[in-house]
Amino acid sequence: MMKMDPPPKVPEAKADSRAQQARSDLFAQISEFMIRHDLDITGTNLSAVGTALSGANAALAKAFAARELSGDPVDQRWINTVIRLDPETGERISELDVLMDKMEYAMMRFAATARAAATETLEQRGALDATIQKISDPGAEVFQVIALSKAMLERIEGIEKAMERSQAESDALRADLAKARIEADIDHLTRLPNRRAFERRLDAATRDAVREGTPLCVAFCDVDHFKAINDTHGHDVGDRVLVAIAGTLNRSANDECFVARHGGEEFAVLLFGFDKETAWRKLDAIRREQARKRMVNRESGKPFGKVTFSGGIAEIAGPDDARTALRRADEALYAAKQQGRNRIVAH
């Protein structure tokens, strides 16, 4: 049998050079892609484009390739849709929730153990103290027992104090975790619930609607011409616009209406007990309220016209329909944009 020579080894320096060149090429591809499609340089956009072009997410890479081959625009609207409907996002959010729940449960068990140990120590201390009182009168031979018992008491007291400190630290940690959980669910610009909070509420609301047999609708709202506002007036004004529309939407938030900032200039709305027709009427009333407002550039004092949003609505039909309903709502939103914006479309 012919003996094959082993493949030649690539020098380590050469391998490092190739790796650096590969990273440089990927960075150049990402930059060229962002510029060619006129995409904003944001962390979310860079992450999505980099993940797709590197092939790290096969489904995302396929979606980008298909979009370019079709000739349809790879714009911010489409990027937001791809990111929003990425199934891995829901999995990551679920994993984070499970981890936080485990941490909280572990701390609850620690606190319970600390309380039980403190109670047991207190009981033992009381019994030992009573015994010492009984044997304090006999002769000198019990003095050593008394001295030892007193030493044990001092030790128990030390343990009690240590357990009290540990329990206090545990309680503080639980409070910090609860605060962090709340902050993790809030969008810091608009102070609305964020996408993470929306995903959790969507799952819970779907289960409740199926169990109770009540209708449930989901809607996406997107600020009209937001990129033009940013480009013309600056990002500070763009942030003011987002806060203003968040305020308009949030005034309708109650037990029947949950509003969240879903990312960028998009907001998500859950309408409990609303079918598509009643949900459309409610969201269209909010749209008309926003369209009546006029905003002013604080720096120049000049008005820059009305700021509107478009929306798309879909009704969740069953326990396994939530994700499909999100896609239908997104398609309805796209139809609203195509039909001229500043309108609500139900799918």
C-alpha positions as CSV (number, residue, x, y, z in Angstrom):
1,M,0.0,0.0,0.0
2,M,1.3,3.4,-0.9
3,K,2.2,5.5,2.0
4,M,0.7,9.1,1.8
5,D,2.8,11.9,3.0
6,P,1.1,14.1,5.6
7,P,-0.2,17.5,4.4
8,P,2.3,20.3,4.8
9,K,1.8,22.3,8.0
10,V,0.8,25.9,7.6
11,P,3.2,28.1,9.5
12,E,1.6,29.7,12.6
13,A,2.4,33.2,11.5
14,K,0.9,32.5,8.1
15,A,-2.3,31.2,9.7
16,D,-2.6,34.3,11.9
17,S,-2.1,36.4,8.8
18,R,-4.9,34.6,7.0
19,A,-7.2,35.0,10.0
20,Q,-6.5,38.7,10.1
21,Q,-7.2,39.0,6.4
22,A,-10.5,37.1,6.8
23,R,-11.6,39.5,9.5
24,S,-10.5,42.5,7.4
25,D,-12.4,41.2,4.4
26,L,-15.6,40.6,6.5
27,F,-15.4,44.1,8.0
28,A,-15.0,45.5,4.4
29,Q,-18.0,43.5,3.3
30,I,-20.1,44.8,6.2
31,S,-19.1,48.4,5.6
32,E,-19.8,48.1,1.8
33,F,-23.2,46.5,2.5
34,M,-24.3,49.2,5.0
35,I,-23.3,52.0,2.7
36,R,-24.8,50.4,-0.5
37,H,-28.1,50.0,1.2
38,D,-28.0,53.3,3.1
39,L,-28.4,51.7,6.5
40,D,-27.8,53.6,9.8
41,I,-24.7,52.6,11.7
42,T,-26.3,51.1,14.8
43,G,-25.3,48.2,17.0
44,T,-28.5,46.3,16.0
45,N,-27.9,46.8,12.3
46,L,-24.2,45.9,12.5
47,S,-25.0,42.8,14.4
48,A,-27.6,41.6,12.0
49,V,-25.5,42.3,8.9
50,G,-22.4,40.9,10.4
51,T,-24.2,37.7,11.5
52,A,-25.7,37.3,8.0
53,L,-22.5,38.0,6.0
54,S,-20.3,35.8,8.2
55,G,-22.7,32.9,7.9
56,A,-23.0,32.5,11.7
57,N,-26.8,32.3,11.4
58,A,-27.6,30.2,8.3
59,A,-31.3,31.3,8.3
60,L,-30.4,34.9,8.4
61,A,-27.7,34.5,5.7
62,K,-30.3,32.8,3.5
63,A,-32.8,35.6,4.1
64,F,-30.3,38.3,3.2
65,A,-29.1,36.5,0.0
66,A,-32.7,35.9,-1.1
67,R,-33.6,39.5,-0.6
68,E,-30.7,40.8,-2.7
69,L,-31.3,38.2,-5.5
70,S,-35.0,39.3,-5.6
71,G,-34.0,42.9,-6.2
72,D,-36.3,44.1,-3.4
73,P,-34.9,46.9,-1.2
74,V,-32.8,46.0,1.8
75,D,-33.9,49.0,3.8
76,Q,-34.3,49.7,7.5
77,R,-37.9,48.6,7.4
78,W,-36.9,45.1,6.1
79,I,-33.9,44.8,8.5
80,N,-36.3,45.5,11.5
81,T,-38.7,42.9,10.2
82,V,-36.0,40.3,9.9
83,I,-34.6,41.0,13.4
84,R,-38.1,41.0,14.9
85,L,-39.1,37.7,13.3
86,D,-35.8,35.9,14.0
87,P,-36.9,32.8,16.1
88,E,-33.6,32.8,17.9
89,T,-34.5,36.1,19.6
90,G,-37.4,34.5,21.5
91,E,-35.2,31.6,22.6
92,R,-32.6,34.0,23.9
93,I,-35.2,35.9,25.9
94,S,-36.6,32.7,27.3
95,E,-33.1,31.5,28.3
96,L,-32.5,34.8,30.2
97,D,-35.8,34.6,31.9
98,V,-35.1,31.0,33.0
99,L,-31.7,32.0,34.3
100,M,-33.1,34.9,36.3
101,D,-35.8,32.7,37.7
102,K,-33.2,30.1,38.8
103,M,-31.2,32.8,40.5
104,E,-34.2,34.2,42.3
105,Y,-35.3,30.7,43.4
106,A,-31.8,29.9,44.7
107,M,-31.7,33.1,46.8
108,M,-35.2,32.4,48.2
109,R,-34.0,28.9,49.3
110,F,-30.9,30.5,50.8
111,A,-33.0,33.0,52.7
112,A,-35.3,30.2,53.9
113,T,-32.3,28.1,55.1
114,A,-30.9,31.1,56.9
115,R,-34.2,31.7,58.7
116,A,-34.5,28.1,59.6
117,A,-30.9,27.9,60.9
118,A,-31.4,31.1,62.9
119,T,-34.6,29.7,64.5
120,E,-32.9,26.4,65.4
121,T,-29.9,28.2,66.8
122,L,-32.2,30.4,68.9
123,E,-34.1,27.3,70.3
124,Q,-30.8,25.6,71.1
125,R,-29.5,28.7,72.8
126,G,-32.6,28.9,74.9
127,A,-32.4,25.3,76.0
128,L,-28.7,25.6,76.8
129,D,-29.3,28.8,78.8
130,A,-32.0,27.1,80.8
131,T,-29.7,24.2,81.6
132,I,-26.9,26.5,82.8
133,Q,-29.3,28.2,85.1
134,K,-30.2,24.9,86.7
135,I,-26.7,23.7,87.3
136,S,-25.2,27.0,88.5
137,D,-25.7,26.1,92.2
138,P,-23.8,22.7,92.6
139,G,-20.2,22.3,93.7
140,A,-17.0,23.2,92.0
141,E,-17.0,20.1,89.7
142,V,-19.7,21.6,87.5
143,F,-17.9,25.0,87.0
144,Q,-16.0,23.5,84.0
145,V,-19.3,22.4,82.4
146,I,-20.7,25.9,83.0
147,A,-17.6,27.6,81.5
148,L,-17.8,25.3,78.4
149,S,-21.5,25.9,78.1
150,K,-21.0,29.7,78.2
151,A,-18.3,29.3,75.5
152,M,-20.9,27.4,73.4
153,L,-23.4,30.2,74.0
154,E,-20.9,32.8,72.8
155,R,-20.3,30.7,69.7
156,I,-24.0,30.3,69.0
157,E,-24.4,34.1,69.4
158,G,-21.7,34.6,66.8
159,I,-23.4,32.2,64.4
160,E,-26.7,34.0,64.9
161,K,-25.1,37.4,64.0
162,A,-23.4,35.8,60.9
163,M,-26.7,34.3,59.8
164,E,-28.5,37.7,60.3
165,R,-25.9,39.4,58.1
166,S,-26.2,36.6,55.5
167,Q,-30.0,36.9,55.5
168,A,-29.8,40.7,55.2
169,E,-27.4,40.4,52.3
170,S,-29.7,37.8,50.6
171,D,-32.7,40.1,51.0
172,A,-30.7,43.0,49.5
173,L,-29.6,40.8,46.6
174,R,-33.2,39.7,46.0
175,A,-34.3,43.3,46.0
176,D,-31.5,44.3,43.5
177,L,-32.5,41.4,41.3
178,A,-36.2,42.4,41.3
179,K,-35.1,46.0,40.4
180,A,-32.8,44.7,37.6
181,R,-35.7,42.5,36.3
182,I,-37.9,45.6,36.1
183,E,-35.2,47.7,34.5
184,A,-34.5,44.9,32.0
185,D,-38.1,45.2,30.8
186,I,-38.1,49.0,30.3
187,D,-37.0,51.0,27.3
188,H,-34.8,53.8,28.7
189,L,-35.8,56.4,26.1
190,T,-39.6,56.2,26.1
191,R,-40.0,54.4,29.5
192,L,-42.4,52.0,27.8
193,P,-42.0,48.2,28.2
194,N,-39.4,46.9,25.7
195,R,-39.3,44.0,23.3
196,R,-38.3,41.6,26.0
197,A,-41.3,42.5,28.1
198,F,-43.5,42.4,25.0
199,E,-42.4,38.8,24.2
200,R,-43.2,37.6,27.7
201,R,-46.6,39.4,27.7
202,L,-47.5,38.0,24.2
203,D,-46.9,34.4,25.4
204,A,-48.9,34.9,28.6
205,A,-51.7,36.8,26.8
206,T,-52.0,34.1,24.1
207,R,-52.4,31.4,26.8
208,D,-55.0,33.5,28.7
209,A,-57.0,34.2,25.5
210,V,-57.1,30.6,24.5
211,R,-58.1,29.5,28.0
212,E,-60.8,32.1,28.4
213,G,-62.0,32.0,24.8
214,T,-61.6,35.7,24.3
215,P,-60.2,37.5,21.2
216,L,-56.7,38.9,21.2
217,C,-55.1,41.2,18.6
218,V,-51.5,42.2,18.0
219,A,-50.4,45.3,16.2
220,F,-47.2,46.9,15.0
221,C,-46.9,50.7,14.6
222,D,-44.1,52.5,12.8
223,V,-43.3,56.2,12.7
224,D,-43.7,57.6,9.2
225,H,-40.6,59.0,7.4
226,F,-38.6,58.6,10.6
227,K,-35.2,58.5,8.8
228,A,-36.0,61.8,7.0
229,I,-36.8,63.4,10.4
230,N,-33.4,62.1,11.8
231,D,-31.5,63.2,8.7
232,T,-33.1,66.7,8.5
233,H,-33.5,67.6,12.2
234,G,-31.0,65.4,14.0
235,H,-31.2,62.4,16.3
236,D,-32.2,64.5,19.3
237,V,-35.4,65.6,17.5
238,G,-35.9,62.0,16.4
239,D,-35.7,60.9,20.1
240,R,-38.3,63.6,20.9
241,V,-40.6,62.2,18.2
242,L,-40.3,58.7,19.6
243,V,-41.1,59.9,23.1
244,A,-44.1,61.9,21.8
245,I,-45.6,59.0,20.0
246,A,-44.8,56.7,22.9
247,G,-46.8,59.1,25.0
248,T,-49.8,59.1,22.6
249,L,-49.8,55.3,22.6
250,N,-49.2,55.0,26.3
251,R,-52.3,57.1,27.2
252,S,-54.4,54.2,25.9
253,A,-52.5,51.6,27.8
254,N,-54.6,49.8,30.4
255,D,-55.7,46.3,31.3
256,E,-57.1,46.0,27.8
257,C,-54.1,47.5,25.9
258,F,-50.4,46.8,26.3
259,V,-48.0,49.1,24.5
260,A,-44.2,48.4,24.1
261,R,-41.3,49.9,22.1
262,H,-40.3,47.0,19.9
263,G,-37.1,48.5,18.5
264,G,-36.0,51.5,16.5
265,E,-39.1,53.5,15.5
266,E,-41.5,50.6,15.9
267,F,-44.0,50.0,18.7
268,A,-46.0,46.8,19.4
269,V,-49.5,46.7,20.9
270,L,-51.5,43.9,22.4
271,L,-55.3,44.4,22.5
272,F,-57.0,42.1,24.9
273,G,-60.7,41.2,24.2
274,F,-60.6,43.0,20.8
275,D,-61.4,41.4,17.5
276,K,-59.8,42.8,14.3
277,E,-62.6,45.3,13.7
278,T,-62.7,46.8,17.2
279,A,-58.9,46.7,17.4
280,W,-58.8,48.6,14.2
281,R,-61.2,51.3,15.5
282,K,-59.2,51.8,18.7
283,L,-55.8,52.0,17.0
284,D,-57.1,54.3,14.3
285,A,-58.5,56.6,16.9
286,I,-55.0,56.8,18.5
287,R,-53.5,57.4,15.0
288,R,-55.9,60.3,14.4
289,E,-55.0,61.8,17.8
290,Q,-51.3,61.8,16.9
291,A,-51.9,63.2,13.4
292,R,-53.7,66.2,14.9
293,K,-50.5,67.2,16.8
294,R,-47.8,69.6,15.5
295,M,-44.2,69.5,16.7
296,V,-41.7,72.3,16.8
297,N,-37.9,72.2,16.4
298,R,-36.8,73.6,19.7
299,E,-33.5,75.0,18.4
300,S,-34.9,76.9,15.4
301,G,-38.4,77.4,16.8
302,K,-39.8,76.3,13.4
303,P,-42.6,73.7,13.1
304,F,-41.7,70.6,11.1
305,G,-45.2,69.5,10.4
306,K,-47.3,66.7,11.7
307,V,-45.7,63.4,12.7
308,T,-47.7,60.3,12.0
309,F,-47.5,56.6,12.3
310,S,-48.8,53.6,10.3
311,G,-50.0,50.4,11.8
312,G,-50.8,46.8,11.0
313,I,-53.2,44.5,13.0
314,A,-53.7,40.8,13.1
315,E,-55.9,38.6,15.3
316,I,-54.3,35.7,17.1
317,A,-56.4,32.6,16.1
318,G,-55.1,30.0,18.5
319,P,-52.4,28.7,20.9
320,D,-49.9,28.2,18.0
321,D,-50.8,31.3,16.0
322,A,-48.9,34.0,17.9
323,R,-45.7,34.0,15.8
324,T,-47.8,33.7,12.5
325,A,-49.9,36.6,13.7
326,L,-46.8,38.7,14.2
327,R,-45.9,38.1,10.6
328,R,-49.4,39.0,9.5
329,A,-49.4,42.2,11.5
330,D,-46.0,43.1,10.0
331,E,-47.4,42.4,6.5
332,A,-50.4,44.6,7.3
333,L,-48.0,47.4,8.5
334,Y,-46.0,47.1,5.2
335,A,-49.3,47.4,3.3
336,A,-50.2,50.6,5.2
337,K,-46.8,52.1,4.3
338,Q,-47.4,51.1,0.6
339,Q,-50.8,52.6,0.6
340,G,-49.5,56.1,1.6
341,R,-48.8,55.9,5.3
342,N,-50.7,57.5,8.2
343,R,-53.2,54.7,8.2
344,I,-54.1,51.4,9.9
345,V,-54.5,48.1,8.0
346,A,-55.9,44.9,9.4
347,H,-54.8,41.6,8.0
